[in-house]
C-alpha cells in the first residue's frame, strides 16, 4: 500500500513539473520572432536587369529574407 501511494505521488509530481515546464512558451510577454518578408531590393534589381534585356518577369514565389523583430 505504501509503495502504491509513493509511486502515485512520484508520478503526480512528474506530471505537475512537466506541466510547469511547458508553460514557459505560453507566457504573456511578447517576444520578437523572426519572420520572412519579400526581398524588395533583390526583386527590384532582377526586374531592372530583365527589363534592360527585354524580358518580362512574373514572380510565382517571390524571394524572401528573414527579418527579426517585427
Predicted model as a PDB file, atoms N, CA, C, CB and O in Angstrom, pLDDT in the B-factor column:
MODEL        1                                                                  
ATOM      1  N   UNK A   1       0.821  -1.191   0.000  1.00 73.00           N  
ATOM      2  CA  UNK A   1       0.000   0.000   0.000  1.00 73.00           C  
ATOM      3  C   UNK A   1       0.868   1.260   0.000  1.00 73.00           C  
ATOM      4  CB  UNK A   1      -0.935  -0.005   1.205  1.00 73.00           C  
ATOM      5  O   UNK A   1       0.589   2.203  -0.739  1.00 73.00           O  
ATOM      6  N   UNK A   2       1.918   1.279   0.825  1.00 78.00           N  
ATOM      7  CA  UNK A   2       2.797   2.438   0.883  1.00 78.00           C  
ATOM      8  C   UNK A   2       3.527   2.625  -0.446  1.00 78.00           C  
ATOM      9  CB  UNK A   2       3.806   2.291   2.033  1.00 78.00           C  
ATOM     10  O   UNK A   2       3.785   3.753  -0.865  1.00 78.00           O  
ATOM     11  N   UNK A   3       3.853   1.531  -1.097  1.00 83.00           N  
ATOM     12  CA  UNK A   3       4.545   1.605  -2.383  1.00 83.00           C  
ATOM     13  C   UNK A   3       3.644   2.218  -3.444  1.00 83.00           C  
ATOM     14  CB  UNK A   3       5.011   0.212  -2.826  1.00 83.00           C  
ATOM     15  O   UNK A   3       4.103   3.014  -4.264  1.00 83.00           O  
ATOM     16  N   UNK A   4       2.381   1.861  -3.436  1.00 84.00           N  
ATOM     17  CA  UNK A   4       1.427   2.407  -4.406  1.00 84.00           C  
ATOM     18  C   UNK A   4       1.246   3.908  -4.209  1.00 84.00           C  
ATOM     19  CB  UNK A   4       0.072   1.693  -4.287  1.00 84.00           C  
ATOM     20  O   UNK A   4       1.212   4.668  -5.177  1.00 84.00           O  
ATOM     21  N   UNK A   5       1.133   4.327  -2.966  1.00 81.00           N  
ATOM     22  CA  UNK A   5       0.967   5.760  -2.673  1.00 81.00           C  
ATOM     23  C   UNK A   5       2.226   6.527  -3.062  1.00 81.00           C  
ATOM     24  CB  UNK A   5       0.648   5.982  -1.171  1.00 81.00           C  
ATOM     25  O   UNK A   5       2.136   7.611  -3.638  1.00 81.00           O  
ATOM     26  N   UNK A   6       3.386   5.981  -2.756  1.00 74.00           N  
ATOM     27  CA  UNK A   6       4.636   6.648  -3.098  1.00 74.00           C  
ATOM     28  C   UNK A   6       4.804   6.751  -4.615  1.00 74.00           C  
ATOM     29  CB  UNK A   6       5.825   5.899  -2.482  1.00 74.00           C  
ATOM     30  O   UNK A   6       5.230   7.787  -5.123  1.00 74.00           O  
ATOM     31  N   UNK A   7       4.471   5.688  -5.330  1.00 76.00           N  
ATOM     32  CA  UNK A   7       4.572   5.707  -6.785  1.00 76.00           C  
ATOM     33  C   UNK A   7       3.576   6.694  -7.384  1.00 76.00           C  
ATOM     34  CB  UNK A   7       4.338   4.304  -7.357  1.00 76.00           C  
ATOM     35  O   UNK A   7       3.887   7.383  -8.355  1.00 76.00           O  
ATOM     36  N   UNK A   8       2.389   6.761  -6.808  1.00 76.00           N  
ATOM     37  CA  UNK A   8       1.381   7.706  -7.298  1.00 76.00           C  
ATOM     38  C   UNK A   8       1.823   9.155  -7.073  1.00 76.00           C  
ATOM     39  CB  UNK A   8       0.032   7.454  -6.602  1.00 76.00           C  
ATOM     40  O   UNK A   8       1.658   9.996  -7.956  1.00 76.00           O  
ATOM     41  N   UNK A   9       2.373   9.443  -5.918  1.00 73.00           N  
ATOM     42  CA  UNK A   9       2.849  10.794  -5.627  1.00 73.00           C  
ATOM     43  C   UNK A   9       4.014  11.170  -6.536  1.00 73.00           C  
ATOM     44  CB  UNK A   9       3.269  10.909  -4.159  1.00 73.00           C  
ATOM     45  O   UNK A   9       4.103  12.307  -6.998  1.00 73.00           O  
ATOM     46  N   UNK A  10       4.898  10.221  -6.790  1.00 75.00           N  
ATOM     47  CA  UNK A  10       6.018  10.486  -7.697  1.00 75.00           C  
ATOM     48  C   UNK A  10       5.513  10.781  -9.108  1.00 75.00           C  
ATOM     49  CB  UNK A  10       6.989   9.290  -7.720  1.00 75.00           C  
ATOM     50  O   UNK A  10       5.972  11.731  -9.743  1.00 75.00           O  
ATOM     51  N   UNK A  11       4.574   9.976  -9.601  1.00 73.00           N  
ATOM     52  CA  UNK A  11       4.028  10.183 -10.941  1.00 73.00           C  
ATOM     53  C   UNK A  11       3.317  11.528 -11.028  1.00 73.00           C  
ATOM     54  CB  UNK A  11       3.061   9.045 -11.313  1.00 73.00           C  
ATOM     55  O   UNK A  11       3.440  12.233 -12.030  1.00 73.00           O  
ATOM     56  N   UNK A  12       2.579  11.885  -9.988  1.00 71.00           N  
ATOM     57  CA  UNK A  12       1.877  13.169  -9.962  1.00 71.00           C  
ATOM     58  C   UNK A  12       2.865  14.337  -9.978  1.00 71.00           C  
ATOM     59  CB  UNK A  12       0.974  13.259  -8.722  1.00 71.00           C  
ATOM     60  O   UNK A  12       2.651  15.327 -10.678  1.00 71.00           O  
ATOM     61  N   UNK A  13       3.939  14.218  -9.211  1.00 73.00           N  
ATOM     62  CA  UNK A  13       4.926  15.303  -9.185  1.00 73.00           C  
ATOM     63  C   UNK A  13       5.628  15.446 -10.535  1.00 73.00           C  
ATOM     64  CB  UNK A  13       5.963  15.054  -8.079  1.00 73.00           C  
ATOM     65  O   UNK A  13       5.945  16.562 -10.948  1.00 73.00           O  
ATOM     66  N   UNK A  14       5.874  14.341 -11.222  1.00 69.00           N  
ATOM     67  CA  UNK A  14       6.486  14.403 -12.552  1.00 69.00           C  
ATOM     68  C   UNK A  14       5.543  15.100 -13.537  1.00 69.00           C  
ATOM     69  CB  UNK A  14       6.839  12.979 -13.057  1.00 69.00           C  
ATOM     70  O   UNK A  14       5.981  15.923 -14.340  1.00 69.00           O  
ATOM     71  N   UNK A  15       4.253  14.773 -13.475  1.00 69.00           N  
ATOM     72  CA  UNK A  15       3.278  15.407 -14.368  1.00 69.00           C  
ATOM     73  C   UNK A  15       3.152  16.906 -14.093  1.00 69.00           C  
ATOM     74  CB  UNK A  15       1.911  14.735 -14.218  1.00 69.00           C  
ATOM     75  O   UNK A  15       3.088  17.703 -15.029  1.00 69.00           O  
ATOM     76  N   UNK A  16       3.117  17.285 -12.841  1.00 67.00           N  
ATOM     77  CA  UNK A  16       2.999  18.703 -12.486  1.00 67.00           C  
ATOM     78  C   UNK A  16       4.238  19.468 -12.929  1.00 67.00           C  
ATOM     79  CB  UNK A  16       2.786  18.869 -10.969  1.00 67.00           C  
ATOM     80  O   UNK A  16       4.132  20.573 -13.460  1.00 67.00           O  
ATOM     81  N   UNK A  17       5.407  18.885 -12.713  1.00 68.00           N  
ATOM     82  CA  UNK A  17       6.648  19.541 -13.127  1.00 68.00           C  
ATOM     83  C   UNK A  17       6.701  19.697 -14.639  1.00 68.00           C  
ATOM     84  CB  UNK A  17       7.864  18.749 -12.637  1.00 68.00           C  
ATOM     85  O   UNK A  17       7.131  20.735 -15.141  1.00 68.00           O  
ATOM     86  N   UNK A  18       6.271  18.681 -15.365  1.00 65.00           N  
ATOM     87  CA  UNK A  18       6.231  18.765 -16.831  1.00 65.00           C  
ATOM     88  C   UNK A  18       5.260  19.831 -17.303  1.00 65.00           C  
ATOM     89  CB  UNK A  18       5.845  17.419 -17.431  1.00 65.00           C  
ATOM     90  O   UNK A  18       5.528  20.524 -18.284  1.00 65.00           O  
ATOM     91  N   UNK A  19       4.148  19.968 -16.623  1.00 62.00           N  
ATOM     92  CA  UNK A  19       3.170  20.996 -16.974  1.00 62.00           C  
ATOM     93  C   UNK A  19       3.718  22.395 -16.747  1.00 62.00           C  
ATOM     94  CB  UNK A  19       1.895  20.806 -16.171  1.00 62.00           C  
ATOM     95  O   UNK A  19       3.475  23.295 -17.551  1.00 62.00           O  
ATOM     96  N   UNK A  20       4.446  22.584 -15.675  1.00 61.00           N  
ATOM     97  CA  UNK A  20       5.041  23.896 -15.391  1.00 61.00           C  
ATOM     98  C   UNK A  20       6.121  24.236 -16.415  1.00 61.00           C  
ATOM     99  CB  UNK A  20       5.635  23.923 -13.968  1.00 61.00           C  
ATOM    100  O   UNK A  20       6.264  25.391 -16.815  1.00 61.00           O  
ATOM    101  N   UNK A  21       6.867  23.242 -16.830  1.00 59.00           N  
ATOM    102  CA  UNK A  21       7.931  23.487 -17.800  1.00 59.00           C  
ATOM    103  C   UNK A  21       7.364  23.874 -19.154  1.00 59.00           C  
ATOM    104  CB  UNK A  21       8.817  22.255 -17.939  1.00 59.00           C  
ATOM    105  O   UNK A  21       7.983  24.651 -19.881  1.00 59.00           O  
ATOM    106  N   UNK A  22       6.197  23.347 -19.506  1.00 60.00           N  
ATOM    107  CA  UNK A  22       5.627  23.663 -20.815  1.00 60.00           C  
ATOM    108  C   UNK A  22       4.952  25.028 -20.835  1.00 60.00           C  
ATOM    109  CB  UNK A  22       4.630  22.596 -21.218  1.00 60.00           C  
ATOM    110  O   UNK A  22       4.641  25.528 -21.916  1.00 60.00           O  
ATOM    111  N   UNK A  23       4.718  25.640 -19.703  1.00 58.00           N  
ATOM    112  CA  UNK A  23       4.059  26.946 -19.644  1.00 58.00           C  
ATOM    113  C   UNK A  23       4.995  28.083 -20.014  1.00 58.00           C  
ATOM    114  CB  UNK A  23       3.499  27.183 -18.261  1.00 58.00           C  
ATOM    115  O   UNK A  23       4.532  29.198 -20.254  1.00 58.00           O  
ATOM    116  N   UNK A  24       6.293  27.836 -20.068  1.00 56.00           N  
ATOM    117  CA  UNK A  24       7.251  28.891 -20.380  1.00 56.00           C  
ATOM    118  C   UNK A  24       6.979  29.506 -21.743  1.00 56.00           C  
ATOM    119  CB  UNK A  24       8.670  28.348 -20.331  1.00 56.00           C  
ATOM    120  O   UNK A  24       7.076  30.724 -21.891  1.00 56.00           O  
ATOM    121  N   UNK A  25       6.641  28.704 -22.739  1.00 58.00           N  
ATOM    122  CA  UNK A  25       6.407  29.205 -24.088  1.00 58.00           C  
ATOM    123  C   UNK A  25       5.099  29.969 -24.199  1.00 58.00           C  
ATOM    124  CB  UNK A  25       6.412  28.062 -25.072  1.00 58.00           C  
ATOM    125  O   UNK A  25       4.909  30.729 -25.149  1.00 58.00           O  
ATOM    126  N   UNK A  26       4.210  29.786 -23.265  1.00 59.00           N  
ATOM    127  CA  UNK A  26       2.901  30.422 -23.325  1.00 59.00           C  
ATOM    128  C   UNK A  26       2.816  31.646 -22.427  1.00 59.00           C  
ATOM    129  CB  UNK A  26       1.827  29.432 -22.941  1.00 59.00           C  
ATOM    130  O   UNK A  26       1.718  32.061 -22.055  1.00 59.00           O  
ATOM    131  N   UNK A  27       3.939  32.225 -22.077  1.00 57.00           N  
ATOM    132  CA  UNK A  27       3.907  33.383 -21.199  1.00 57.00           C  
ATOM    133  C   UNK A  27       3.292  34.569 -21.932  1.00 57.00           C  
ATOM    134  CB  UNK A  27       5.323  33.728 -20.697  1.00 57.00           C  
ATOM    135  O   UNK A  27       3.240  34.594 -23.162  1.00 57.00           O  
ATOM    136  N   UNK A  28       2.835  35.536 -21.175  1.00 62.00           N  
ATOM    137  CA  UNK A  28       2.156  36.689 -21.759  1.00 62.00           C  
ATOM    138  C   UNK A  28       3.123  37.727 -22.295  1.00 62.00           C  
ATOM    139  CB  UNK A  28       1.256  37.324 -20.740  1.00 62.00           C  
ATOM    140  O   UNK A  28       2.690  38.689 -22.930  1.00 62.00           O  
ATOM    141  N   UNK A  29       4.404  37.569 -22.064  1.00 64.00           N  
ATOM    142  CA  UNK A  29       5.391  38.524 -22.551  1.00 64.00           C  
ATOM    143  C   UNK A  29       5.579  38.319 -24.051  1.00 64.00           C  
ATOM    144  CB  UNK A  29       6.742  38.369 -21.794  1.00 64.00           C  
ATOM    145  O   UNK A  29       5.831  37.202 -24.503  1.00 64.00           O  
ATOM    146  N   UNK A  30       5.457  39.387 -24.811  1.00 64.00           N  
ATOM    147  CA  UNK A  30       5.617  39.309 -26.261  1.00 64.00           C  
ATOM    148  C   UNK A  30       7.108  39.232 -26.594  1.00 64.00           C  
ATOM    149  CB  UNK A  30       4.951  40.535 -26.964  1.00 64.00           C  
ATOM    150  O   UNK A  30       7.900  40.066 -26.153  1.00 64.00           O  
ATOM    151  N   UNK A  31       7.468  38.235 -27.365  1.00 66.00           N  
ATOM    152  CA  UNK A  31       8.854  38.039 -27.771  1.00 66.00           C  
ATOM    153  C   UNK A  31       8.922  38.213 -29.278  1.00 66.00           C  
ATOM    154  CB  UNK A  31       9.390  36.632 -27.337  1.00 66.00           C  
ATOM    155  O   UNK A  31       8.114  37.643 -30.011  1.00 66.00           O  
ATOM    156  N   UNK A  32       9.884  38.999 -29.740  1.00 67.00           N  
ATOM    157  CA  UNK A  32      10.031  39.238 -31.174  1.00 67.00           C  
ATOM    158  C   UNK A  32      10.497  37.960 -31.858  1.00 67.00           C  
ATOM    159  CB  UNK A  32      11.025  40.395 -31.445  1.00 67.00           C  
ATOM    160  O   UNK A  32      11.541  37.407 -31.513  1.00 67.00           O  
ATOM    161  N   UNK A  33       9.723  37.497 -32.820  1.00 74.00           N  
ATOM    162  CA  UNK A  33      10.041  36.290 -33.558  1.00 74.00           C  
ATOM    163  C   UNK A  33      10.507  36.668 -34.957  1.00 74.00           C  
ATOM    164  CB  UNK A  33       8.822  35.341 -33.618  1.00 74.00           C  
ATOM    165  O   UNK A  33       9.971  37.602 -35.553  1.00 74.00           O  
ATOM    166  N   UNK A  34      11.495  35.960 -35.490  1.00 72.00           N  
ATOM    167  CA  UNK A  34      11.901  36.233 -36.867  1.00 72.00           C  
ATOM    168  C   UNK A  34      10.780  35.870 -37.829  1.00 72.00           C  
ATOM    169  CB  UNK A  34      13.182  35.457 -37.222  1.00 72.00           C  
ATOM    170  O   UNK A  34      10.044  34.910 -37.604  1.00 72.00           O  
ATOM    171  N   UNK A  35      10.657  36.633 -38.888  1.00 78.00           N  
ATOM    172  CA  UNK A  35       9.641  36.332 -39.888  1.00 78.00           C  
ATOM    173  C   UNK A  35      10.232  36.559 -41.274  1.00 78.00           C  
ATOM    174  CB  UNK A  35       8.368  37.203 -39.676  1.00 78.00           C  
ATOM    175  O   UNK A  35      11.268  37.206 -41.425  1.00 78.00           O  
ATOM    176  N   UNK A  36       9.564  36.021 -42.271  1.00 77.00           N  
ATOM    177  CA  UNK A  36      10.010  36.158 -43.650  1.00 77.00           C  
ATOM    178  C   UNK A  36       9.220  37.269 -44.335  1.00 77.00           C  
ATOM    179  CB  UNK A  36       9.852  34.821 -44.415  1.00 77.00           C  
ATOM    180  O   UNK A  36       7.994  37.321 -44.237  1.00 77.00           O  
ATOM    181  N   UNK A  37       9.931  38.153 -45.027  1.00 82.00           N  
ATOM    182  CA  UNK A  37       9.297  39.217 -45.800  1.00 82.00           C  
ATOM    183  C   UNK A  37       9.888  39.202 -47.207  1.00 82.00           C  
ATOM    184  CB  UNK A  37       9.497  40.615 -45.117  1.00 82.00           C  
ATOM    185  O   UNK A  37      10.987  38.692 -47.427  1.00 82.00           O  
ATOM    186  N   UNK A  38       9.147  39.764 -48.147  1.00 81.00           N  
ATOM    187  CA  UNK A  38       9.649  39.822 -49.516  1.00 81.00           C  
ATOM    188  C   UNK A  38      10.945  40.630 -49.567  1.00 81.00           C  
ATOM    189  CB  UNK A  38       8.589  40.437 -50.460  1.00 81.00           C  
ATOM    190  O   UNK A  38      11.071  41.669 -48.917  1.00 81.00           O  
ATOM    191  N   UNK A  39      11.892  40.143 -50.338  1.00 86.00           N  
ATOM    192  CA  UNK A  39      13.173  40.826 -50.507  1.00 86.00           C  
ATOM    193  C   UNK A  39      13.021  41.826 -51.657  1.00 86.00           C  
ATOM    194  CB  UNK A  39      14.342  39.799 -50.789  1.00 86.00           C  
ATOM    195  O   UNK A  39      13.350  41.520 -52.803  1.00 86.00           O  
ATOM    196  N   UNK A  40      12.520  43.021 -51.340  1.00 89.00           N  
ATOM    197  CA  UNK A  40      12.185  44.031 -52.348  1.00 89.00           C  
ATOM    198  C   UNK A  40      13.410  44.504 -53.123  1.00 89.00           C  
ATOM    199  CB  UNK A  40      11.510  45.218 -51.687  1.00 89.00           C  
ATOM    200  O   UNK A  40      13.315  44.763 -54.323  1.00 89.00           O  
ATOM    201  N   UNK A  41      14.543  44.619 -52.466  1.00 90.00           N  
ATOM    202  CA  UNK A  41      15.751  45.086 -53.158  1.00 90.00           C  
ATOM    203  C   UNK A  41      16.190  44.079 -54.221  1.00 90.00           C  
ATOM    204  CB  UNK A  41      16.895  45.322 -52.147  1.00 90.00           C  
ATOM    205  O   UNK A  41      16.565  44.470 -55.326  1.00 90.00           O  
ATOM    206  N   UNK A  42      16.146  42.797 -53.896  1.00 91.00           N  
ATOM    207  CA  UNK A  42      16.527  41.759 -54.858  1.00 91.00           C  
ATOM    208  C   UNK A  42      15.542  41.716 -56.030  1.00 91.00           C  
ATOM    209  CB  UNK A  42      16.591  40.380 -54.165  1.00 91.00           C  
ATOM    210  O   UNK A  42      15.948  41.596 -57.185  1.00 91.00           O  
ATOM    211  N   UNK A  43      14.254  41.814 -55.725  1.00 91.00           N  
ATOM    212  CA  UNK A  43      13.225  41.801 -56.774  1.00 91.00           C  
ATOM    213  C   UNK A  43      13.425  42.986 -57.712  1.00 91.00           C  
ATOM    214  CB  UNK A  43      11.801  41.838 -56.154  1.00 91.00           C  
ATOM    215  O   UNK A  43      13.370  42.824 -58.931  1.00 91.00           O  
ATOM    216  N   UNK A  44      13.657  44.170 -57.162  1.00 93.00           N  
ATOM    217  CA  UNK A  44      13.850  45.359 -57.987  1.00 93.00           C  
ATOM    218  C   UNK A  44      15.088  45.230 -58.866  1.00 93.00           C  
ATOM    219  CB  UNK A  44      13.961  46.599 -57.107  1.00 93.00           C  
ATOM    220  O   UNK A  44      15.064  45.620 -60.034  1.00 93.00           O  
ATOM    221  N   UNK A  45      16.169  44.685 -58.314  1.00 94.00           N  
ATOM    222  CA  UNK A  45      17.401  44.514 -59.083  1.00 94.00           C  
ATOM    223  C   UNK A  45      17.203  43.548 -60.246  1.00 94.00           C  
ATOM    224  CB  UNK A  45      18.526  44.016 -58.178  1.00 94.00           C  
ATOM    225  O   UNK A  45      17.641  43.826 -61.362  1.00 94.00           O  
ATOM    226  N   UNK A  46      16.551  42.421 -59.997  1.00 93.00           N  
ATOM    227  CA  UNK A  46      16.315  41.431 -61.055  1.00 93.00           C  
ATOM    228  C   UNK A  46      15.380  41.995 -62.127  1.00 93.00           C  
ATOM    229  CB  UNK A  46      15.720  40.134 -60.460  1.00 93.00           C  
ATOM    230  O   UNK A  46      15.623  41.817 -63.320  1.00 93.00           O  
ATOM    231  N   UNK A  47      14.319  42.671 -61.703  1.00 93.00           N  
ATOM    232  CA  UNK A  47      13.387  43.238 -62.684  1.00 93.00           C  
ATOM    233  C   UNK A  47      14.056  44.325 -63.524  1.00 93.00           C  
ATOM    234  CB  UNK A  47      12.153  43.813 -61.975  1.00 93.00           C  
ATOM    235  O   UNK A  47      13.786  44.425 -64.721  1.00 93.00           O  
ATOM    236  N   UNK A  48      14.914  45.131 -62.927  1.00 94.00           N  
ATOM    237  CA  UNK A  48      15.620  46.169 -63.680  1.00 94.00           C  
ATOM    238  C   UNK A  48      16.547  45.536 -64.726  1.00 94.00           C  
ATOM    239  CB  UNK A  48      16.431  47.078 -62.721  1.00 94.00           C  
ATOM    240  O   UNK A  48      16.586  45.988 -65.871  1.00 94.00           O  
ATOM    241  N   UNK A  49      17.286  44.503 -64.341  1.00 95.00           N  
ATOM    242  CA  UNK A  49      18.183  43.829 -65.286  1.00 95.00           C  
ATOM    243  C   UNK A  49      17.383  43.178 -66.415  1.00 95.00           C  
ATOM    244  CB  UNK A  49      19.039  42.767 -64.557  1.00 95.00           C  
ATOM    245  O   UNK A  49      17.758  43.285 -67.582  1.00 95.00           O  
ATOM    246  N   UNK A  50      16.286  42.508 -66.070  1.00 94.00           N  
ATOM    247  CA  UNK A  50      15.486  41.818 -67.087  1.00 94.00           C  
ATOM    248  C   UNK A  50      14.762  42.797 -68.009  1.00 94.00           C  
ATOM    249  CB  UNK A  50      14.472  40.899 -66.418  1.00 94.00           C  
ATOM    250  O   UNK A  50      14.592  42.508 -69.193  1.00 94.00           O  
ATOM    251  N   UNK A  51      14.333  43.948 -67.491  1.00 94.00           N  
ATOM    252  CA  UNK A  51      13.712  44.964 -68.355  1.00 94.00           C  
ATOM    253  C   UNK A  51      14.697  45.455 -69.396  1.00 94.00           C  
ATOM    254  CB  UNK A  51      13.196  46.148 -67.521  1.00 94.00           C  
ATOM    255  O   UNK A  51      14.337  45.672 -70.553  1.00 94.00           O  
ATOM    256  N   UNK A  52      15.966  45.631 -68.971  1.00 96.00           N  
ATOM    257  CA  UNK A  52      17.003  46.077 -69.902  1.00 96.00           C  
ATOM    258  C   UNK A  52      17.247  45.028 -70.990  1.00 96.00           C  
ATOM    259  CB  UNK A  52      18.312  46.372 -69.145  1.00 96.00           C  
ATOM    260  O   UNK A  52      17.624  45.372 -72.110  1.00 96.00           O  
ATOM    261  N   UNK A  53      17.036  43.768 -70.667  1.00 95.00           N  
ATOM    262  CA  UNK A  53      17.202  42.681 -71.647  1.00 95.00           C  
ATOM    263  C   UNK A  53      15.938  42.410 -72.440  1.00 95.00           C  
ATOM    264  CB  UNK A  53      17.633  41.413 -70.948  1.00 95.00           C  
ATOM    265  O   UNK A  53      15.963  41.605 -73.372  1.00 95.00           O  
ATOM    266  N   UNK A  54      14.834  43.059 -72.098  1.00 95.00           N  
ATOM    267  CA  UNK A  54      13.576  42.855 -72.812  1.00 95.00           C  
ATOM    268  C   UNK A  54      12.799  41.633 -72.342  1.00 95.00           C  
ATOM    269  CB  UNK A  54      13.845  42.733 -74.276  1.00 95.00           C  
ATOM    270  O   UNK A  54      12.020  41.059 -73.103  1.00 95.00           O  
ATOM    271  N   UNK A  55      13.007  41.240 -71.110  1.00 93.00           N  
ATOM    272  CA  UNK A  55      12.343  40.061 -70.556  1.00 93.00           C  
ATOM    273  C   UNK A  55      11.321  40.525 -69.520  1.00 93.00           C  
ATOM    274  CB  UNK A  55      13.380  39.069 -69.920  1.00 93.00           C  
ATOM    275  O   UNK A  55      11.612  41.389 -68.694  1.00 93.00           O  
ATOM    276  N   UNK A  56      10.122  39.943 -69.571  1.00 92.00           N  
ATOM    277  CA  UNK A  56       9.103  40.240 -68.572  1.00 92.00           C  
ATOM    278  C   UNK A  56       9.166  39.175 -67.474  1.00 92.00           C  
ATOM    279  CB  UNK A  56       7.679  40.297 -69.219  1.00 92.00           C  
ATOM    280  O   UNK A  56       9.200  37.978 -67.760  1.00 92.00           O  
ATOM    281  N   UNK A  57       9.182  39.614 -66.245  1.00 89.00           N  
ATOM    282  CA  UNK A  57       9.282  38.701 -65.105  1.00 89.00           C  
ATOM    283  C   UNK A  57       7.948  38.652 -64.377  1.00 89.00           C  
ATOM    284  CB  UNK A  57      10.415  39.137 -64.138  1.00 89.00           C  
ATOM    285  O   UNK A  57       7.342  39.687 -64.098  1.00 89.00           O  
ATOM    286  N   UNK A  58       7.497  37.439 -64.072  1.00 91.00           N  
ATOM    287  CA  UNK A  58       6.302  37.237 -63.247  1.00 91.00           C  
ATOM    288  C   UNK A  58       6.719  36.345 -62.084  1.00 91.00           C  
ATOM    289  CB  UNK A  58       5.105  36.594 -64.077  1.00 91.00           C  
ATOM    290  O   UNK A  58       7.029  35.170 -62.283  1.00 91.00           O  
ATOM    291  N   UNK A  59       6.729  36.899 -60.867  1.00 90.00           N  
ATOM    292  CA  UNK A  59       7.172  36.157 -59.693  1.00 90.00           C  
ATOM    293  C   UNK A  59       6.056  35.250 -59.202  1.00 90.00           C  
ATOM    294  CB  UNK A  59       7.618  37.116 -58.574  1.00 90.00           C  
ATOM    295  O   UNK A  59       4.999  35.729 -58.792  1.00 90.00           O  
ATOM    296  N   UNK A  60       6.283  33.950 -59.242  1.00 92.00           N  
ATOM    297  CA  UNK A  60       5.328  32.991 -58.695  1.00 92.00           C  
ATOM    298  C   UNK A  60       5.561  32.865 -57.192  1.00 92.00           C  
ATOM    299  CB  UNK A  60       5.460  31.605 -59.398  1.00 92.00           C  
ATOM    300  O   UNK A  60       4.617  32.931 -56.405  1.00 92.00           O  
ATOM    301  N   UNK A  61       6.793  32.688 -56.807  1.00 89.00           N  
ATOM    302  CA  UNK A  61       7.197  32.657 -55.397  1.00 89.00           C  
ATOM    303  C   UNK A  61       8.294  33.704 -55.220  1.00 89.00           C  
ATOM    304  CB  UNK A  61       7.699  31.214 -54.959  1.00 89.00           C  
ATOM    305  O   UNK A  61       9.471  33.406 -55.417  1.00 89.00           O  
ATOM    306  N   UNK A  62       7.916  34.926 -54.848  1.00 88.00           N  
ATOM    307  CA  UNK A  62       8.943  35.969 -54.715  1.00 88.00           C  
ATOM    308  C   UNK A  62       9.978  35.591 -53.652  1.00 88.00           C  
ATOM    309  CB  UNK A  62       8.293  37.322 -54.360  1.00 88.00           C  
ATOM    310  O   UNK A  62       9.642  34.954 -52.654  1.00 88.00           O  
ATOM    311  N   UNK A  63      11.221  35.982 -53.868  1.00 87.00           N  
ATOM    312  CA  UNK A  63      12.260  35.664 -52.884  1.00 87.00           C  
ATOM    313  C   UNK A  63      11.976  36.374 -51.563  1.00 87.00           C  
ATOM    314  CB  UNK A  63      13.656  36.063 -53.417  1.00 87.00           C  
ATOM    315  O   UNK A  63      11.469  37.496 -51.537  1.00 87.00           O  
ATOM    316  N   UNK A  64      12.314  35.696 -50.474  1.00 86.00           N  
ATOM    317  CA  UNK A  64      12.065  36.263 -49.158  1.00 86.00           C  
ATOM    318  C   UNK A  64      13.350  36.258 -48.346  1.00 86.00           C  
ATOM    319  CB  UNK A  64      10.956  35.486 -48.425  1.00 86.00           C  
ATOM    320  O   UNK A  64      14.267  35.473 -48.588  1.00 86.00           O  
ATOM    321  N   UNK A  65      13.384  37.154 -47.384  1.00 84.00           N  
ATOM    322  CA  UNK A  65      14.522  37.199 -46.472  1.00 84.00           C  
ATOM    323  C   UNK A  65      13.979  37.181 -45.051  1.00 84.00           C  
ATOM    324  CB  UNK A  65      15.414  38.464 -46.724  1.00 84.00           C  
ATOM    325  O   UNK A  65      12.849  37.599 -44.802  1.00 84.00           O  
ATOM    326  N   UNK A  66      14.784  36.699 -44.136  1.00 83.00           N  
ATOM    327  CA  UNK A  66      14.390  36.583 -42.744  1.00 83.00           C  
ATOM    328  C   UNK A  66      14.719  37.880 -42.017  1.00 83.00           C  
ATOM    329  CB  UNK A  66      15.089  35.381 -42.072  1.00 83.00           C  
ATOM    330  O   UNK A  66      15.849  38.367 -42.061  1.00 83.00           O  
ATOM    331  N   UNK A  67      13.711  38.427 -41.348  1.00 81.00           N  
ATOM    332  CA  UNK A  67      13.856  39.666 -40.580  1.00 81.00           C  
ATOM    333  C   UNK A  67      13.469  39.358 -39.145  1.00 81.00           C  
ATOM    334  CB  UNK A  67      12.974  40.831 -41.174  1.00 81.00           C  
ATOM    335  O   UNK A  67      12.446  38.717 -38.902  1.00 81.00           O  
ATOM    336  N   UNK A  68      14.264  39.803 -38.204  1.00 77.00           N  
ATOM    337  CA  UNK A  68      13.937  39.541 -36.805  1.00 77.00           C  
ATOM    338  C   UNK A  68      13.275  40.765 -36.192  1.00 77.00           C  
ATOM    339  CB  UNK A  68      15.202  39.153 -36.007  1.00 77.00           C  
ATOM    340  O   UNK A  68      13.606  41.908 -36.510  1.00 77.00           O  
ATOM    341  N   UNK A  69      12.339  40.489 -35.310  1.00 66.00           N  
ATOM    342  CA  UNK A  69      11.737  41.537 -34.505  1.00 66.00           C  
ATOM    343  C   UNK A  69      10.670  42.375 -35.169  1.00 66.00           C  
ATOM    344  CB  UNK A  69      12.771  42.413 -34.048  1.00 66.00           C  
ATOM    345  O   UNK A  69      10.726  43.602 -35.089  1.00 66.00           O  
ATOM    346  N   UNK A  70       9.712  41.768 -35.814  1.00 52.00           N  
ATOM    347  CA  UNK A  70       8.584  42.546 -36.350  1.00 52.00           C  
ATOM    348  C   UNK A  70       7.471  42.618 -35.362  1.00 52.00           C  
ATOM    349  CB  UNK A  70       8.075  41.952 -37.646  1.00 52.00           C  
ATOM    350  O   UNK A  70       6.440  43.231 -35.637  1.00 52.00           O  
TER     351      UNK A  70                                                      
ENDMDL                                                                          
END                                                                             
